């Protein structure tokens, strides 16, 4: 229950709790869905994807940018498994261009636009319809410019100088502005 005069996000901001069986308890915090996140390994990258998926709504997009091997597909897989099942087969749609998933209460389509020559091709394979029927994850969203979805969270993933950790920069647009996520600390 939120306090009068506060948005649900503001009312929850700073609230901390633990979940999961001991000894591997995870400390979760409500944090803004914007700014920079350090991801020490593939598990942390997938966990960020899962946290973002829990806040994803119909008509919205997660737009994943970064070099080859940065972890875009790992983050996408974490999001897909959070909305479907933990063992969901979630291949990268590099050659099929789109993979479709029926989530618990939210249909999700994962697009990989790397091979597209122009933005019109994305609409030809059903991007508009996917946004009307559910939510989308888009790898290589720069191929859509200037036609990215209005209600989106841009996630730029970079590889750090060691080649091991990743840095994710989250930039909200439209309905994502001001939204929080539960993410492990």
N, C-alpha and C positions, 0 to 999 in steps of 0.2 A: 504494500500500500504506500503510495507516495504522499508526501506532505503537501498541504494546500499551497498553491502558487508556484510549485516546482514541477518541471517536466519530469517524466519517469526517469530519463537519463540523469538529470541533475540530482534527483532524489537518491539515485543509486550510486552516483559518483563517489568514489573513495571507499565504498563498502567492500570489505574483503572477507573472504571465507575460504574454507578448504573443502575439497571434494575427493572422492576416490578412496579406495581401501588403503590402510596403512600397509607397508611403510612408504609406498609411492604416492603420497598425497600431493596434489597439485594445488598451489595457491593461485586462485583466480582473482582478478581485479577488474572493475569496470574502468575502461580507458577510452578516450575519444578515438573514433575510427579515422584518425588523421595523424600525420607526423611520421617520424622515423622509428622503425623497429629493427632490432638486431636479432637475427635468426642464426643460432649457433650450428644448426645441423638440419638435415631433411625432416626430422621429427618436428622441430620447432616450426619449420616452414609449413608442414601439413597441419599443425595445430592452429597456426594463424588462418589458414584456409578454412578450417572447421569453425573457428570463431566468427569469421566473416559470413559464412554460410548461415549461421544461426540468426543473423540479422538481415539476411537477404529477403526481399519482398518481391511479389509479382511486378513485372514491368521494369525491374532494375538489372543492372549489369555490374559484374566485377571485371575490370579491364586490366589485363596483366601484360606488362612491358618488361623488357630486359633482354640481354644477349642470350644466344643459344647456351643452354646448360646452366642458366641462372636459377632455375627452380620453378618456373611458371607452371609446368605440368604437375610438379609435386604439390604446389599450393592448390591447384585446381582439383587434384585427386583428393586432398584433404577436405575440400569443400563438398565435393560430390559424395564422399563417404559419410560426411556428417548429415547429409540430407537423405541418403538412401540406406545402405547398410555398411558396416565397417569393412566387409570383405568384397565390396562392389568392385567388379572388374571395371577399371576406368582408364582405358588406353587413350593416348594422345590422338586427337583427330587430325593429325597432320595430313594424312592422305584422304580421309573421308570428309574433311572440312568441318563436320559436325557430328557430335554424339548426343543422343537423347536419353534422359533419365527421368523416371517417375519418382519423385521424392515424396516424403510423408507430408502431404499438404501443399507441395510446390513442385511443379515440373521444372526441370532444369535442362538447358542445352549448352553444351561446351563446344565453342567454335575455336578453330585454329586457322587464322587468316594468313599465315606465313606465305603460302603459295599464291595468294590472290594478286592479280595485276591492278585491280581498282575496286573501289568501294561497292560499286553496283553488283559485283559478284557475290558479296556477302548477303545482299538482299535477295538475290536469285536463289540462294540455298536456304532461305527461310529465317533470316535474322529478325525481321519485323514480326513474323508470325510467332516466333519463339518468345519475343518480348510481350506479345499480346496474351500468350497462353501461360507464361511463367516467367522465370528469370534466366539470365545467361551469364556464362563466363566466356570472355573473349581473350584469347592469346593473340598478340600482335595487333592490338586495336588501332595502332597508327595507320594501318591500311584503310581504316574507315574515315580518316580525317577528310573533311571537317564534319562527318556525319555520325560521331559517337553518340550513344544514347545519352539523353539529358540527365536521367537519374542513374548515376554510376559512381563507382569508387575506382579511381585509377590507382593501380598498385605497380610501382616501378621497383623491380628487383635488381640489385647490383651484387656482384661478387666482391668480397673484400680482398685486400692485398695478399692474404694467406691462401686464398683459393678455397678455403673451407667454409667460412661463415658467409651469410648473406645479409644484406641490408634491404629492407622494404620501406619505401616511402609511400604513404597512403594520402591521397588527395580526394576529398569528397566533392561531389557535384549534385545539385538538385536535392532529391529526397535524402541523400546520404549526409548532407550537411548537419552537423550537430549530433549525429548518432554515436552511440557508444557500443563497445564490444566487450565481452568477457574474454580475457586473455590471461594466460598463466604468467606469473612473475617469479 
